[in-house]
Amino acid sequence: MIKCVKYSGKKTSSVELDKVNLIRDRVWVNVISPNEKELDKLKNKFKLYARDLVDSLDENEIPRLSTRDRYSFIVFRSLIGKNSVPVGIFLSKNFIITIHAKPLKPISTFFKIMFTSEGPEFFGRGIDFLFYKIVSEMNRNLHKDLNDFDDKLDAIEYKVLKNKMNNINEIFPLKKQISRYGRAISSNLEIIDKLLNKTSKFIADKNYIFINSAHVEIAQAENMIRYQGEKIRGISEMHMSSVSNNLNDVMRSFTVLASVLLLPMLISGIWGMNFAKIPFYNDPNGFFIPLIFMFFSIVLLFIFFRYKKWI
C-alpha cells in the first residue's frame, strides 16, 4: 500500500504516486507491505536501487546508512510488540520515503498529521526536518513502550517481594525482550552518530540541531534499557534468593519436627526394651512416667527452638 502527501508551498494534500512532481513539490511517500508492482513503481519514479527496497523489507536487516547520488538510504529498527522491525527511509532534497513490512502506529499517526495545519509547517522547514520529526515520533513511541515495560517489571518485582511468584519462566521472556530492544536501540544510535558526522548531503546545517535532539532521545532510551536490564537481573537474583530462603524454611521445619519426635521416640524405645530390670517396670504408674518424660522433652525442645527463633 502506497500513500503520498505533497506540499506545494502553501498547503498539503494527498496525491497519487503517478502524479507526483519532484521538481515542483515536496513529497512524503509512506509504503506499507508493498507488492512487486508497487516496488517497481517506486524504483522507477524515484530512481531507487532495487536492493535498497528489498533490504527495507528484510526483517533481519540491521540499521545502516548508505549515501547514494540521489538520496540517502537509512534503515532504523522500530519496536512493535515484543520485537523490532526494520524501517527503510529514503531521504532526498524534495522527497522522503518510509517503507516497512508491517503497519507502524507512530508513522501512520504522524502521516495523518500532515493533513492538518501542522503539515505545511513541517514540510516548509525542509524534508530533512520532516525526517527528524518522523524519527522523533518513533522515539516517542519507543519511550512509551519502555515505560509500559517498566510497569510490567514493577508488577513482577512486587510479586517476588510478596513471595507470590512460583515460576521463574515469567522472567526469562523479559530478558529476551529487553535484549532485542537493546540491540535495536544501540544500532539506531550508531546511525544517528553517523548522521551527526555529516555523512548525508541531504541534511542542511541549520537542521543538525534537530538530529542532535534525536540523538539525545535515543541515548535516553538506551540508558533506560540498560537500567531495565539491571532491574531484571536484580529481580532474578531476588527470586532465586526467595526460593533459597523458602527451601531453608522447609528444611528447618523438617529439622524441628524430627528433633521434637526424636527424644520421645528414644524414651519409648528405652522403656520398650525386653529386659527384666527396666526402671518403673513394676510401678503402678510405670506407664505414665515415660509419658511425663516425653512431654517434658518436647517442652524443653520447644523452648530451645523458640530461643533460637526457629519457630
C-alpha positions as CSV (number, residue, x, y, z in Angstrom):
1,M,0.0,0.0,0.0
2,I,1.4,3.4,-1.0
3,K,0.2,6.7,0.4
4,C,1.6,10.1,-0.7
5,V,1.3,13.6,0.7
6,K,2.6,16.6,-1.2
7,Y,3.4,20.1,-0.2
8,S,3.1,22.8,-2.8
9,G,4.2,25.8,-0.9
10,K,1.0,26.7,1.0
11,K,-0.9,23.5,1.8
12,T,-0.6,19.8,1.9
13,S,-2.8,17.3,0.1
14,S,-3.0,13.7,-0.9
15,V,-1.6,12.7,-4.3
16,E,-1.3,9.6,-6.4
17,L,2.2,8.3,-6.9
18,D,2.0,8.7,-10.7
19,K,1.1,12.4,-10.3
20,V,4.0,13.3,-8.0
21,N,6.0,16.2,-9.4
22,L,9.5,16.0,-7.9
23,I,10.6,19.4,-9.4
24,R,7.7,21.4,-8.0
25,D,6.6,19.6,-4.9
26,R,7.9,18.2,-1.7
27,V,6.6,14.7,-1.1
28,W,6.4,12.1,1.7
29,V,5.6,8.6,0.5
30,N,4.6,6.1,3.2
31,V,4.7,2.5,2.0
32,I,3.3,-0.5,3.9
33,S,3.9,-4.1,2.9
34,P,4.3,-3.3,-0.9
35,N,3.9,-5.9,-3.6
36,E,6.3,-6.4,-6.6
37,K,4.4,-4.0,-8.8
38,E,4.4,-1.2,-6.2
39,L,8.2,-1.7,-5.6
40,D,8.8,-1.3,-9.4
41,K,6.7,1.9,-9.4
42,L,8.8,3.3,-6.5
43,K,12.1,2.3,-8.2
44,N,11.2,3.9,-11.5
45,K,9.6,7.0,-10.1
46,F,12.4,8.0,-7.7
47,K,15.3,6.2,-9.3
48,L,15.9,3.9,-6.3
49,Y,18.2,0.9,-6.1
50,A,16.2,-2.3,-6.1
51,R,18.5,-3.7,-3.4
52,D,17.7,-0.9,-1.0
53,L,13.9,-1.5,-1.4
54,V,14.4,-5.2,-0.7
55,D,16.6,-4.5,2.3
56,S,13.9,-2.2,3.7
57,L,11.5,-5.2,4.0
58,D,14.1,-7.7,5.3
59,E,13.0,-8.4,8.9
60,N,16.7,-9.3,9.8
61,E,18.1,-6.1,8.3
62,I,20.3,-4.2,10.8
63,P,20.3,-0.3,11.0
64,R,22.7,1.2,8.5
65,L,23.3,4.3,6.4
66,S,24.2,4.4,2.7
67,T,24.7,7.6,0.7
68,R,23.6,7.5,-3.0
69,D,23.8,10.2,-5.6
70,R,20.1,11.0,-5.5
71,Y,19.3,10.1,-1.9
72,S,20.5,8.8,1.5
73,F,19.2,5.3,2.4
74,I,18.7,4.8,6.2
75,V,17.5,1.8,8.0
76,F,16.2,2.0,11.6
77,R,14.7,-0.6,13.8
78,S,11.3,0.3,15.3
79,L,9.6,-1.5,18.2
80,I,6.4,-3.4,17.6
81,G,5.2,-5.6,20.4
82,K,8.0,-7.7,21.8
83,N,10.1,-7.4,18.7
84,S,11.6,-4.8,16.5
85,V,11.2,-4.4,12.7
86,P,13.2,-2.5,10.1
87,V,12.1,0.8,8.6
88,G,13.7,1.9,5.4
89,I,13.9,5.7,4.9
90,F,14.9,7.3,1.6
91,L,15.9,10.9,2.2
92,S,16.4,13.4,-0.6
93,K,16.1,17.1,-1.1
94,N,12.4,17.0,-2.2
95,F,11.2,13.6,-1.1
96,I,11.2,11.2,1.8
97,I,10.0,7.6,1.6
98,T,9.3,5.4,4.6
99,I,8.9,1.8,3.8
100,H,8.1,-1.1,6.2
101,A,6.7,-4.6,6.0
102,K,4.2,-4.1,8.9
103,P,2.0,-1.2,9.9
104,L,3.7,1.1,12.4
105,K,1.5,3.2,14.6
106,P,3.9,6.1,15.2
107,I,4.5,6.6,11.4
108,S,0.8,6.1,10.4
109,T,-0.3,8.5,13.1
110,F,2.2,11.2,12.1
111,F,1.4,10.7,8.5
112,K,-2.2,11.8,9.2
113,I,-0.9,14.9,10.9
114,M,0.4,16.0,7.5
115,F,-3.2,16.8,6.5
116,T,-3.7,19.2,9.5
117,S,-2.5,22.7,9.9
118,E,0.9,21.4,11.2
119,G,1.6,19.6,7.9
120,P,2.6,22.7,5.9
121,E,4.7,23.9,8.8
122,F,6.7,20.7,9.0
123,F,7.2,20.5,5.2
124,G,8.0,24.2,5.0
125,R,11.1,23.7,7.2
126,G,12.5,21.1,4.8
127,I,12.4,17.4,4.1
128,D,15.3,16.9,6.5
129,F,13.3,18.5,9.3
130,L,10.4,16.2,8.4
131,F,12.9,13.3,8.6
132,Y,13.7,14.4,12.2
133,K,10.1,14.5,13.1
134,I,9.5,11.0,11.9
135,V,12.4,9.7,13.9
136,S,11.2,11.7,16.9
137,E,7.7,10.1,16.7
138,M,9.3,6.7,16.6
139,N,11.4,7.6,19.6
140,R,8.3,8.9,21.5
141,N,6.6,5.6,20.8
142,L,9.7,3.8,22.0
143,H,9.7,5.6,25.3
144,K,6.0,4.8,25.8
145,D,6.7,1.1,25.2
146,L,9.7,1.2,27.6
147,N,7.5,2.8,30.2
148,D,4.9,0.1,29.8
149,F,7.7,-2.5,30.0
150,D,8.9,-0.8,33.2
151,D,5.4,-1.1,34.7
152,K,5.4,-4.8,33.9
153,L,8.8,-5.2,35.7
154,D,7.4,-3.3,38.7
155,A,4.5,-5.8,38.9
156,I,6.8,-8.8,38.7
157,E,9.1,-7.3,41.3
158,Y,6.1,-6.8,43.6
159,K,5.1,-10.4,43.2
160,V,8.6,-11.5,44.0
161,L,8.7,-9.3,47.1
162,K,5.4,-10.7,48.3
163,N,6.6,-14.2,47.5
164,K,3.7,-14.7,45.0
165,M,5.8,-15.8,42.0
166,N,6.3,-19.5,41.8
167,N,7.7,-19.8,38.3
168,I,10.9,-18.1,37.1
169,N,9.7,-18.6,33.5
170,E,8.0,-15.2,33.8
171,I,11.4,-13.6,33.9
172,F,13.2,-15.3,31.0
173,P,11.0,-13.9,28.2
174,L,11.6,-10.4,29.6
175,K,15.4,-11.0,29.4
176,K,15.0,-11.9,25.8
177,Q,12.7,-9.0,25.0
178,I,15.0,-6.4,26.6
179,S,17.9,-7.9,24.8
180,R,16.1,-7.3,21.4
181,Y,15.3,-3.8,22.4
182,G,18.9,-3.1,23.4
183,R,20.3,-4.3,20.1
184,A,17.8,-2.3,18.1
185,I,18.3,1.0,20.0
186,S,22.1,0.7,20.1
187,S,22.2,0.3,16.4
188,N,19.8,3.2,15.8
189,L,22.1,5.4,17.9
190,E,25.1,4.5,15.8
191,I,23.2,5.7,12.7
192,I,22.4,9.0,14.3
193,D,26.1,9.3,15.3
194,K,27.0,8.9,11.6
195,L,24.4,11.5,10.5
196,L,25.9,13.9,13.0
197,N,29.2,13.5,11.3
198,K,27.5,15.0,8.2
199,T,27.6,11.8,6.1
200,S,24.4,12.8,4.3
201,K,24.3,15.7,1.9
202,F,20.6,16.0,2.2
203,I,20.6,17.4,5.7
204,A,21.0,21.2,6.0
205,D,23.4,22.6,8.5
206,K,20.7,24.5,10.3
207,N,18.8,21.3,11.0
208,Y,21.6,19.4,12.6
209,I,20.5,20.7,15.9
210,F,17.4,18.5,15.5
211,I,19.4,15.5,14.6
212,N,21.3,16.1,17.8
213,S,18.0,16.1,19.6
214,A,17.1,12.8,18.1
215,H,20.5,11.5,19.4
216,V,19.6,12.6,22.9
217,E,16.2,10.9,22.7
218,I,17.7,7.6,21.6
219,A,20.5,7.8,24.1
220,Q,17.9,8.3,26.9
221,A,16.1,5.2,25.6
222,E,19.4,3.3,25.6
223,N,20.1,4.3,29.2
224,M,16.5,3.2,30.2
225,I,17.0,-0.2,28.6
226,R,20.3,-0.6,30.4
227,Y,18.6,0.2,33.7
228,Q,15.8,-2.2,32.9
229,G,18.3,-4.9,32.1
230,E,19.9,-4.4,35.5
231,K,16.4,-4.4,37.1
232,I,15.6,-7.8,35.5
233,R,18.9,-9.2,36.8
234,G,18.0,-7.9,40.3
235,I,14.6,-9.4,40.1
236,S,16.1,-12.8,39.1
237,E,18.5,-12.7,42.0
238,M,15.8,-11.7,44.3
239,H,13.6,-14.6,43.2
240,M,16.4,-17.1,43.5
241,S,17.2,-15.8,47.0
242,S,13.5,-16.1,47.9
243,V,13.4,-19.7,46.6
244,S,16.5,-20.5,48.6
245,N,15.0,-18.9,51.7
246,N,11.8,-20.9,51.3
247,L,13.8,-24.1,50.9
248,N,15.7,-23.3,54.1
249,D,12.4,-22.7,55.9
250,V,11.2,-26.1,54.8
251,M,14.4,-27.8,55.8
252,R,14.3,-26.0,59.2
253,S,10.7,-27.2,59.7
254,F,11.7,-30.8,59.0
255,T,14.7,-30.4,61.4
256,V,12.5,-29.1,64.2
257,L,9.9,-31.8,63.6
258,A,12.5,-34.6,63.5
259,S,14.1,-33.2,66.7
260,V,10.8,-33.0,68.5
261,L,10.0,-36.6,67.6
262,L,13.5,-38.0,68.3
263,L,13.6,-37.7,72.1
264,P,10.1,-39.2,72.7
265,M,10.9,-42.0,70.3
266,L,14.2,-42.6,72.2
267,I,12.5,-42.7,75.5
268,S,9.8,-45.0,74.3
269,G,12.5,-47.2,72.7
270,I,14.4,-47.5,76.0
271,W,11.2,-48.3,78.0
272,G,10.2,-50.8,75.3
273,M,13.3,-52.9,75.7
274,N,12.6,-56.5,76.6
275,F,14.6,-56.7,79.9
276,A,13.6,-57.7,83.4
277,K,15.1,-54.7,85.1
278,I,13.5,-51.8,83.4
279,P,13.0,-48.7,85.6
280,F,9.5,-48.4,87.0
281,Y,8.7,-51.8,85.4
282,N,6.6,-52.9,88.4
283,D,5.5,-49.5,89.4
284,P,1.7,-48.9,89.2
285,N,2.4,-45.6,87.5
286,G,5.1,-47.1,85.2
287,F,3.1,-46.3,82.1
288,F,2.7,-42.6,82.9
289,I,6.3,-41.9,84.0
290,P,7.7,-42.3,80.4
291,L,4.9,-40.2,79.1
292,I,5.9,-37.4,81.5
293,F,9.5,-37.7,80.3
294,M,8.3,-37.4,76.7
295,F,6.1,-34.4,77.5
296,F,8.9,-32.5,79.2
297,S,11.4,-33.4,76.4
298,I,9.0,-31.9,73.9
299,V,8.5,-28.8,76.1
300,L,12.3,-28.3,76.5
301,L,12.9,-28.7,72.8
302,F,10.1,-26.2,72.1
303,I,11.7,-23.7,74.5
304,F,15.1,-24.2,72.8
305,F,13.8,-23.7,69.3
306,R,11.9,-20.6,70.3
307,Y,15.1,-19.2,71.9
308,K,16.9,-19.9,68.6
309,K,13.9,-18.3,66.7
310,W,13.5,-21.4,64.6
311,I,9.8,-21.5,65.3
